[in-house]
Amino acid sequence: DYNTVIWVTSAYLLAYAVPLLITGRLGDRLGPKRVYLTGLSIFTLASLWCALTTTVELLIVARVFQGLGASLMTPQTMSVITRTFPPHSRGRAMALWGATAGVATLVGPVLGGVLVDAAGWEWIFFVNVPVGVIGFVLAWKLVP
């Protein structure tokens, strides 16, 4: 029902937005790469959990963990950009980051709708798993 959909969405958004200041500070204290990889691991595993869950209550709990993983990752991206790129290249790197986020915001819901129609709602979560694994390997190797 409608209330359940609100809970599935809001659980993620609350778990993502509320701890952002703390997770940003964790990156300063523990290192942005470590916190990013931890967040990516949590997000990826929670995505698998979301895809495999059989009850809406467990989907809501899994979405909380997914949001927490995203909250750990997001503040680290800017920190990694500023630490990786020299000052004269940061503008281009941040523009690419922003453009990618903008395109994902526009294309994601459309592709998600196509995926749900073609394969089922679980696949909007299953698709995160290989992307998360590839992202983890690339970040592990490429991020200083």
C-alpha positions in Angstrom: 0.0 0.0 0.0 0.9 3.7 -0.2 2.1 3.9 3.4 4.5 1.0 2.9 6.0 2.6 -0.2 6.5 5.8 1.9 8.3 3.7 4.5 10.6 2.0 2.0 11.6 5.3 0.5 11.8 7.3 3.8 13.8 4.6 5.6 16.5 5.0 3.0 16.4 8.8 2.9 16.5 9.2 6.7 19.4 6.7 7.1 21.2 8.6 4.3 20.6 12.2 5.3 20.7 12.2 9.1 24.3 10.9 9.7 25.9 12.9 6.8 27.8 15.3 9.1 29.1 12.5 11.2 30.1 10.3 8.3 31.9 13.2 6.7 33.8 13.7 9.9 34.6 10.0 10.1 36.3 10.3 6.7 38.5 13.1 8.2 39.4 10.9 11.2 39.7 7.5 9.6 40.6 8.3 6.0 38.2 8.9 3.2 39.2 5.8 1.3 38.6 3.5 4.2 35.2 5.1 5.0 34.2 5.1 1.3 35.1 1.4 0.9 33.2 0.6 4.1 30.1 2.5 2.9 30.3 0.9 -0.5 30.5 -2.6 1.1 27.5 -1.9 3.3 25.5 -0.4 0.4 26.3 -3.3 -1.9 25.5 -6.0 0.6 22.3 -4.1 1.6 21.3 -4.0 -2.1 21.7 -7.7 -2.3 19.6 -8.0 0.9 16.9 -5.8 -0.6 16.8 -7.9 -3.7 16.5 -11.2 -1.8 14.1 -10.1 0.9 10.7 -11.8 1.1 8.9 -9.3 3.4 8.3 -5.6 3.3 9.5 -5.2 6.9 12.9 -6.7 6.0 13.0 -4.6 2.9 12.6 -1.5 5.1 15.4 -2.6 7.4 17.6 -3.4 4.4 16.9 0.1 3.0 18.1 1.6 6.3 21.4 -0.2 5.9 21.6 0.8 2.2 21.0 4.5 3.2 23.7 4.2 5.9 26.2 2.8 3.4 25.4 5.7 1.0 25.8 8.2 3.8 29.3 6.8 4.5 30.2 7.1 0.8 28.8 10.5 -0.3 31.0 12.9 1.8 34.1 11.0 0.9 33.8 11.6 -2.9 34.6 15.3 -2.6 37.4 14.7 -0.2 38.9 12.1 -2.5 38.6 14.6 -5.4 40.4 17.4 -3.5 43.1 15.0 -2.3 43.6 13.3 -5.7 43.6 16.2 -8.2 45.9 19.2 -8.1 44.2 22.6 -7.7 44.2 23.4 -11.4 42.4 20.2 -12.3 39.8 20.1 -9.4 37.2 22.2 -11.3 37.1 19.7 -14.1 37.0 16.7 -11.7 34.1 18.3 -9.7 32.3 19.2 -12.9 32.5 15.6 -14.1 31.3 14.4 -10.7 28.4 16.8 -10.8 27.5 16.0 -14.4 27.5 12.3 -13.6 25.3 12.8 -10.6 22.9 15.0 -12.7 22.7 12.4 -15.5 22.1 9.6 -13.0 19.3 11.6 -11.4 17.6 11.9 -14.8 18.4 8.5 -16.3 18.1 6.4 -13.2 14.3 6.5 -12.7 13.7 5.8 -16.4 16.1 2.9 -16.5 14.8 1.7 -13.2 11.2 1.7 -14.6 12.4 -0.3 -17.7 14.2 -2.8 -15.4 11.2 -3.2 -13.2 8.9 -3.8 -16.2 11.3 -6.2 -17.9 12.6 -8.2 -14.9 10.8 -7.3 -11.7 11.4 -4.9 -8.8 14.2 -7.0 -7.3 16.4 -6.1 -10.2 16.7 -2.4 -9.2 18.7 -3.8 -6.3 20.4 -6.7 -8.0 22.0 -4.3 -10.5 23.8 -2.5 -7.7 25.7 -5.7 -6.7 28.1 -6.0 -9.7 28.4 -2.2 -9.9 29.4 -2.2 -6.3 31.9 -5.0 -6.6 33.5 -3.3 -9.6 33.5 0.1 -7.8 35.1 -1.5 -4.8 37.9 -3.0 -6.8 38.5 0.2 -8.7 38.5 2.4 -5.6 40.8 -0.1 -3.8 43.3 0.1 -6.6 43.0 3.7 -7.9 42.1 5.9 -4.9 45.2 6.9 -2.8 
